[in-house]
Every structure is written in C-alpha cells, then in structure tokens.
Amino acid sequence: MSRFRFIVPSVLAISIAGAAYAQANVAGSSPAKIEVPKVEREGVWQPASGGTQVPLWPANVALAKPDTGDHPEATGNGSPLVGGKMWHWASYVTRPTMTIYKPKGRDTGSTMMVLPGGGFYAVATDLEGTEICDWVLQQGITCVMLKYRTPQVWPKENGKQQRPKVVLGLEDAQRAMGLLRQRATTYKIDPHKIGVIGFSAGAYLVANMSNTDERTYPLADAADQQSPRPDFAIVAYTARMLDNSKGKNNLELQPWVKISPKAPPTLIIHAMNDSTDNVRQGMAYALALTDAGVPVDMRLYAKGGHAFGMRPTADPITKEWPGQVRQWLQNLGVL
C-alpha cells in the first residue's frame, strides 16, 4: 500500500490519496474501487481475541521517533473499499509491537511474520495484517503481525526519491526476528523456520531484511545477537526497488538495494496491471536474486491491481495466490 499524502497531526490526519489503492480505469485494468469517507481517532491499535501483543523493546530503551514525533498513536479506516469492505490502519506508531497468534490445531512449528503495507505512512492492520494471519494459522503456522514505526517519509533529492539512512520499519522487523529466535522455546516455534511475508512497503522491508545482517540501532540485549535474516520470504507487490529513471523496460535496481547470496528462498507475487507499483519492481528483484544464486519463484497474473490482500474479488489472483503460497511452502518443507 502506498501513495499516502503527508500526515499532519489533526483529525483525519492521514489523508490517503484517492489513487492509493484505486487503479487507473483503462482497458485491461481491474474495476475501479469504491471510495468511502476516511475516519481516524486517537488510540493504540489492539488485536482481537487470540492475539498477544508484545513490545519490541523495553520501555526504557530510547527509540528514534517517526516523522510526527510524539504524536499519540491513532487508528482509522481507509479508502477505497477492497473486496467490498473497508480496511483499517494504525499510524503515529512510536512504540512498535509484534502480535503473536498460535494455531489451535495442527502446529508445524513454523512461523510467518507479516509486514503490512501502508506506504511508510501507516500500517494496514487488517487487509495486509490480521486477515493474512487468519490464513497462516489455518496452515498450522504461528503468525506474527508487525506494527512498525510510522510515518517515515522518504526524502527527494533533485526530484528523485531517496532511501532514508535509517529505515525505522526495518529496525523493527529485525528486532522482531531476533526476539522470535531468542524466545523460540517460549513461543514453541522452530527458530530455523521463521519466514516473512510483506505487502508493498512491507514487501520492501522483507527484501531489505532478506539481504542484510547489519543493524542500524544499538544492540539492546541477547535478542539482537540473533540473525535478523528470515529463513524464507514472500514479497507481494513490492515497492521502492526499481530504478525507473532509466526507461520503460529497464530492470535495474535502485542503488540502495543490495543483494546478498545469503538471501533466503523467495516467492514474488505481482499483478501485471498494478499501476501503483509496476510489475517490473518484482521482476528486477527476481533477476537480481537469481544472479546471486538465490532460489526465486514468481507468480504473475494479468489483473489484480495493487493492495488486494487476501480478499477475493473478480480477479483470479486474489483467490489463487494463497494456494500458490501453500504449495511453495510445501516445496520448501515448511509445511
């Protein structure tokens, strides 16, 4: 999820651009999505029953703040509708958390961390968060939803987007991975079968954490001695990776995208008619991983647009990609 307008501290502070999720109404595109009024209110996001929310850092650890400083956390509903339903977000997140959901029946011991999108302005808590966890749990996999620090605007220099020197969401994802591995016995999970799935901005975070062991924050405790790199990675309609200044058919990555041969096996999902994040984003990343010797699978569909999550629509990708993920996980031996 991306293309949010800048956030200012006020009611309805997150004013999401109408183009955030709506796709261009051109031949071959998905049907236009229905806009609804956006509502935001001050308050800390809380999981529904079944989820245990865990702070990523002790309260006495000073953290770099998002762009809006100490503005109180808020929750709201977004626009347009996706799959006929509203979606919801959390933003002004200054104290990041992970929420752990355990399967009630068969438990494979594997874990999936979910990194929702939101353009680095917000965290889409249901569409690309808890709804993904619902499916993950059905597979017998522990699910962990990350609520990372936002907003963080990516700067521009000479009209060209730049990557912040420190990406707060990446720090939070790395910290969460370390905690999961350090507490694997407590959480009854296999520390060597912890993967990640991310959407849009969250997909960028997945790619970033897949390709580096470096942390940009001071190591706090034993959890930060654990590897922050996932064991497998799923990247759904990724963003911020393609250098689109070099022509339509260019497949070069942005200079800040570093590729490591240590990156885990990766599955990339994208729709060809995504007008928010071009399908070449995922293609460029897949080719770069392949060149580094990393196993990569891709699942591309003609239609689906952007930010469809796991809500079924008329576009086949929305109903079929979960099955594709399940088969891929079986092939890896995760299931």
Order of alpha helices (4+ residues) and beta strands (2+ residues): beta-beta-beta-beta-beta-beta-beta-alpha-beta-beta-beta-alpha-alpha-beta-alpha-beta-beta-alpha-beta-alpha
